[in-house]
Amino acid sequence: MKSISAFFAALFLLTCGASAQEGAKPISKTTISLGTATPGGGFPLYGNNFAQVVNEADSALSIEPRNTKGSYENIPLLESSQLDLALVAGEPAYEAFKGIGRPATRLKILTAMYSSRGCSWYARIVHTRPSAISSANRSPSAPKAPAFP
């Protein structure tokens, strides 16, 4: 009797699992474009590796690196929503946030990447589409990137 009960229990579990699998929808992917710079430099190297690590860690997220002319092109591409994220060097970011030679930008800094030798500025990952990265929760104890006043 126990073997018959076990058989029907296993059969029930198998058929329930099959019906759940049939109705399952594929996990939707969020695609985020990442502006880097011209091939051969540090930004494409960093951006490609960053994208690879994120893409391997989260199957629902797809970071797509895109070669650009660099920081001075990435800022207007972000502002016009042609990029979601971009790597931007410290000096162009400073000028954009301060409105030096242009109107001040309303972009946001996501994180600092690394310090530049002989310069107190940082290269930054900048974003315009908060909804694309809203799931990236930040630990309250995590260090914050320096902000421009």
Long-range contacts (C-beta under 8 A, 24 or more apart in sequence): 27-59, 27-60, 28-60, 29-59, 29-60, 29-61, 29-62, 30-60, 30-61, 30-62, 30-132, 31-62, 31-64, 32-61, 32-62, 32-63, 32-64, 32-84, 32-85, 32-129, 32-132, 32-133, 33-64, 33-66, 33-82, 33-83, 33-84, 33-85, 34-63, 34-64, 34-65, 34-66, 34-83, 34-84, 34-85, 34-86, 34-87, 34-125, 35-66, 35-68, 35-73, 35-74, 35-77, 35-78, 35-83, 35-85, 35-86, 35-87, 36-65, 36-66, 36-67, 36-68, 36-86, 36-87, 37-67, 37-68, 37-69, 37-70, 37-71, 37-74, 37-87, 38-67, 38-68, 38-69, 38-70, 39-67, 41-70, 43-70, 43-87, 43-123, 46-87, 46-113, 47-87, 74-126, 75-105, 75-107, 75-126, 78-107, 78-126, 78-127, 78-128, 79-105, 79-107, 79-128, 81-128, 81-129, 83-128, 84-127, 84-128, 84-129, 84-132, 84-133, 85-110, 85-125, 85-126, 85-127, 85-133, 86-125, 86-126, 86-127, 87-113, 87-123, 87-124, 87-125, 87-126, 88-123, 88-124, 88-125, 88-126, 89-116, 89-121, 89-123, 90-116, 90-119, 90-120, 90-121, 90-122, 90-123, 90-124, 91-119, 91-121, 93-121, 93-124, 93-126, 93-148, 94-121, 94-148, 97-148, 98-148, 109-145, 109-147, 110-145, 111-145, 112-145, 112-146, 122-146
